[in-house]
């Protein structure tokens, strides 16, 4: 098992006021190596909150998040930053590429906090991935010169550059047309299988969800 969520609770607001809202309530989840999981549910059900908790961008009110046998809910901010950089890959609905940087620079950016500069192995891996997703020829272009699909493929490569064990994708096809959405769904599924990476996808897309090993529905704070 690569990831386990045990009795996770998360709420927002003051319990004594009307704005208080329980979002995640006694939620449990197990994710195994190489497993692909889709999380569906209506808007406002807490899907992004759950992904942020798994990605340590937010902290639960109670419960434990276990990653490869380690309870990461007790990590310091410095330890969490290192963990996110080395173990996780993030793909969001909006690609969040740096507009002033080329595809090549955006892809190699996550290697900098630890090593200070990308070495030959990182550059070779980046080239391999960019060729695999079909945008090697665009490596010196900036995001403004790319299509939406090309930007999302760049974001996928960036998520993989540090060879993470787990990819978290939040509505990765939501901003794409049908053709590019299908291409990205195929790409995520293919790379997850080929590179042995676990994948958790929050999505409204039945096509993307159907390519996962398991589909959960988030309802009333719990996964069904």
Protein Blocks (a to p, Z undefined) as FASTA:
>chain_A
ZZdcehiacdedjfkbmkbccfbghiacdddehiacddeddehilmmmmmmmmnopaccf
bdcddeehiafklpcfklmmmmmmmmpccddfbloiafkbcfklmmmmmmmmmnopacfk
lmmmmmmmmmmnopmmmmmpcfklpcfklmmmmmmmmmmmnopabdcdehkllmpcfklm
mmmmmmmmmmmmmnopacddddfbfklmmmpmbdcddeehiaZZ
